[in-house]
Amino acid sequence: MMNNTMKNQCRVPDNTIVEGKWHRNQYKIIKELGFGANGIVYLAQFQNRYVALKMSENNLSITSEVNVLNSFAKVQGSVLGPSLLDVDDWVRKDKNISFYVMEYIHGPDFLTFIKQKGQVWIGVLILQLLSDLQRMHERGWIFGDLKPENLIVTGPPPKIRCIDVGGTTMEGRAIKEFTEFYDRGYWGLGTRKADPAYDLFAVGMIMINCAYPKRFPKREGGIEQLKQALHQSHQLHEYKPVILKSLQGSYRSAKDMREDLLLLSSGSKGSKSSKHVTMSRQQTRANNRSVTPAKKKGGIIETAMILIIVSLFYTIYLYIQVM
């Protein structure tokens, strides 16, 4: 939680005009969108468009988040985070309050969208999320505070986006911000060191959250309580092997988790265990590696024979038509 002094300095009434000290851009505050450990986010208006403005007295926090957004912008094909529009200071009561302005991402949050559109969208959106996380992780960033409230679904077509990068941490460092339900440390299933598996644990908990919208408190902690929750949920039955592996830290990358989820979504829904999913993926790779030159040559000959036979039948067909 942010301290009261910082919170009071950054809290401003609606219709306040925030003018940048350096760029002189003016932003009209519409309403507060939310606050966290390092600042307050407002909906603001700038030149007839809506933007999101985050202000904080913690210059280091602002700098860190701006660096994250700049890094996102360099990841080709990724639109997970909002676009960065401006960075400046606002002089208020003889104090500099740092702020940055970003794209305002409008739409329902993850759980609201699933409630409106149905459980079938869980897999679709999680696949999108895992693709973006893979790109992030490849650049050395761990999202950290990954939770449904921070995930907005825009569209059409539906696309998952994130509205808060405050918890994003360089890989190898201690996680800066977290929410207990999605934190593996809270459940006694790992450390709070930033690594890909930390985010993937949170992805598994987000999927569980779809079946338990009000969440549930930790009792004794550990994997057994989460296994029981999975077992009791009919909605999560088809995803159970993948979720369980994410909770146990079995995935080395978001790409691996995505591959298993694709297997379940494209015909392996009858899988009864995470072992089956893993063996299916490994068997596919092994089969690909085991194709020898002789087998490839045989396949080419077989294909050529099929084409010759088809051509022959087609020639006979044309001859009959002419006769």
Secondary structure, 3 states (H helix, E strand, C coil): CCCHHHHHHHCCCCCCEEECCCCCCEEEEEEEEEEECCEEEEEEEECCEEEEEEEECCHHHHHHHHHHHHHHHCCCCCCCCCCEEEEEEEEECCEEEEEEEEECCCCCEHHHHHHHHCCCHHHHHHHHHHHHHHHHHHCCEECCCCCHHHEEEECCCCEEEECCCCCCEECCCECCCCCHHHCCCCCCCCCCECCHHHHHHHHHHHHHHHHCCCCCCCCCCCHHHHHHHHHHCCCCHHHHHHHHHHHCCCCCCHHHHHHHHHHHHCCCCCCCCHHHHHHHHHHHHHHHHCCCHHHHHHHHHHHHHHHHHHHHHHHHHHHHHHC
